[in-house]
Amino acid sequence: MDILLALCIGVTLSAACGFRIFVPPLIMSAGAIYGDFALGESFAWMGTYPALIAFAVATGAEVMAYYVPVVDNLLDAIEIPTAIAIGSLIMSASLGAVTELEPLLQWAIAIAAGGSTAGIIESFTVVTRGASTAMTGGTANPIMSTAEVLSAGVLSLLALFVPLLAIFVVFAVLGLALQRLSRLFKRKSTSNNSQL
């Protein structure tokens, strides 16, 4: 049961990284310091005050940067690989807290489950922001930024307090994201084929 909860927590926190990269590590760090959230020995540094302060500063900078026109779209270019990396790290930290897996297996699961989840959600937000910028000239982007930071916060809190509910929310969001992304790629493929 512990491994199932660790997977639910890790995947949900990784999904939250797809909305805002530094919100989940901030909440995870606070949970380790002030709550019952256990971290594995290799990730004990995440449950320290210097890490909490660093995550808080990074979160503040990331959130504020997304309210600056043009900067939000530039950040999207670097956030996909960063979300994958942080999602993998968080998933590994979650697994390391409850089980002694071989490091290769732990990181393989972390990359496959955590990194891919964060990457899919982040790709979805990038495409959505691009569409918002194209349709509204960027005027709706602050609303999207607010929705994304709230989504990251709510998912992170759900992961720590109600992980089984959280994983169902993540599956619903992943389903929506995959459906929309596949539709977009099909449209682009169809339009490219018709031009040939």
C-alpha positions in Angstrom: 0.0 0.0 0.0 2.9 2.4 0.8 4.2 2.1 -2.8 0.8 2.8 -4.2 0.5 6.0 -2.1 4.0 7.0 -3.0 3.1 6.6 -6.7 -0.1 8.6 -6.3 1.7 11.4 -4.4 4.7 11.4 -6.9 2.6 11.4 -10.0 0.3 14.1 -8.7 3.2 16.4 -7.6 4.8 15.8 -11.0 1.6 16.8 -12.8 1.5 19.9 -10.7 5.0 20.7 -12.0 3.5 20.9 -15.4 1.4 23.9 -14.2 4.1 25.6 -12.2 7.5 24.0 -11.7 8.5 25.3 -8.3 5.1 25.2 -6.5 5.2 21.4 -5.8 8.7 21.3 -4.4 7.8 24.3 -2.2 4.8 22.5 -0.8 6.7 19.2 -0.5 9.5 21.0 1.4 6.9 22.7 3.7 5.2 19.3 4.2 8.5 17.7 5.2 9.4 20.6 7.7 6.0 21.3 9.2 4.0 18.1 8.5 4.2 14.4 8.3 5.6 14.2 4.8 8.6 11.8 4.9 11.5 12.2 2.5 14.1 9.5 1.7 17.6 9.9 3.0 18.9 11.1 -0.5 16.2 13.8 -0.5 16.4 15.0 3.1 17.9 18.3 1.9 14.4 19.2 0.5 13.1 19.2 4.0 15.4 21.9 5.3 14.8 25.7 5.8 17.4 26.7 3.1 15.6 24.5 0.6 12.2 25.9 1.6 13.5 29.5 1.2 15.1 28.7 -2.2 11.9 27.1 -3.4 9.8 30.0 -2.1 12.0 32.5 -4.0 12.0 30.4 -7.1 8.2 30.1 -6.9 7.7 33.8 -6.5 10.0 34.6 -9.4 8.3 32.0 -11.6 4.8 33.2 -10.8 5.6 36.9 -11.3 7.5 36.2 -14.6 4.3 34.6 -16.0 2.5 37.9 -15.6 4.9 39.8 -17.8 3.9 39.9 -21.5 6.3 38.1 -23.9 8.3 36.7 -20.9 5.5 34.2 -20.3 5.9 32.8 -23.8 9.7 32.8 -23.6 9.6 30.8 -20.3 7.4 28.2 -22.0 10.4 27.3 -24.2 12.6 26.3 -21.3 9.9 25.0 -19.0 9.1 21.8 -20.8 12.5 20.1 -20.2 12.7 21.7 -16.8 9.3 20.4 -15.8 10.3 16.9 -16.9 13.5 17.1 -14.8 11.7 18.4 -11.7 8.8 16.0 -12.1 11.3 13.1 -12.3 13.1 14.4 -9.2 9.9 14.8 -7.2 8.7 11.3 -8.2 12.0 9.8 -7.1 11.8 11.7 -3.8 8.3 10.3 -3.2 9.4 6.8 -4.0 12.5 7.0 -1.9 10.5 8.0 1.1 8.7 4.6 1.4 10.7 2.0 -0.3 14.3 0.9 -0.9 14.2 0.3 -4.7 17.4 -0.2 -6.6 18.5 3.3 -7.8 18.2 2.4 -11.5 14.6 1.1 -11.0 13.7 4.1 -8.8 14.9 6.6 -11.4 13.4 4.7 -14.3 10.0 4.8 -12.7 10.6 8.4 -11.8 11.4 9.4 -15.3 8.7 7.3 -16.9 5.9 8.2 -14.5 6.9 11.6 -13.1 8.8 13.1 -16.0 6.3 12.1 -18.6 3.4 13.3 -16.6 5.0 16.7 -16.0 6.0 16.9 -19.6 2.5 16.2 -20.9 0.8 18.7 -18.6 3.5 21.4 -19.4 3.1 20.8 -23.1 -0.6 21.2 -22.8 -0.2 24.5 -20.9 2.3 25.7 -23.6 -0.1 25.0 -26.4 -3.0 26.6 -24.5 -1.0 29.7 -23.8 0.1 29.9 -27.4 -3.6 29.7 -28.5 -4.5 32.3 -25.9 -1.8 34.6 -27.1 -2.9 34.2 -30.7 -6.6 34.7 -30.0 -6.4 37.5 -27.5 -3.0 39.1 -28.2 -1.9 38.0 -24.8 -4.6 39.8 -22.8 -6.0 36.5 -21.4 -2.5 35.2 -20.4 -2.7 36.6 -16.8 -6.0 34.8 -16.3 -4.3 31.6 -17.6 -1.3 32.2 -15.3 -3.5 32.5 -12.3 -5.4 29.3 -13.2 -2.1 27.5 -13.6 -0.6 28.6 -10.3 -3.9 27.7 -8.5 -3.9 24.3 -10.3 -0.4 23.6 -9.2 -1.2 24.6 -5.6 -4.4 22.6 -5.3 -2.9 19.5 -6.9 0.1 19.7 -4.6 -2.0 20.0 -1.5 -4.3 17.2 -2.7 -1.2 15.0 -3.3 -0.2 15.4 0.3 -3.6 15.2 2.0 -5.8 13.1 -0.3 -3.5 11.2 -2.6 -6.1 8.7 -3.9 -8.5 11.5 -4.9 -5.6 13.5 -6.4 -4.5 10.7 -8.7 -8.1 10.6 -10.2 -7.9 14.3 -10.8 -4.5 13.9 -12.5 -5.9 11.1 -14.8 -8.8 13.4 -15.8 -6.4 16.3 -16.6 -4.0 13.9 -18.4 -6.9 12.6 -20.5 -8.0 16.1 -21.4 -4.4 17.1 -22.2 -3.7 14.1 -24.4 -7.0 14.5 -26.2 -6.4 18.1 -27.0 -2.7 17.6 -27.9 -3.6 14.7 -30.2 -6.3 16.8 -31.9 -3.8 19.6 -32.5 -1.2 17.2 -34.0 -3.8 15.6 -36.2 -4.8 19.0 -37.5 -1.3 20.0 -38.2 -0.6 16.6 -39.9 -3.6 17.0 -42.1 -2.8 20.5 -43.1 0.8 19.5 -43.9 -0.3 16.6 -46.0 -2.8 18.7 -47.9 0.0 21.2 -48.8 2.0 18.4 -50.4 
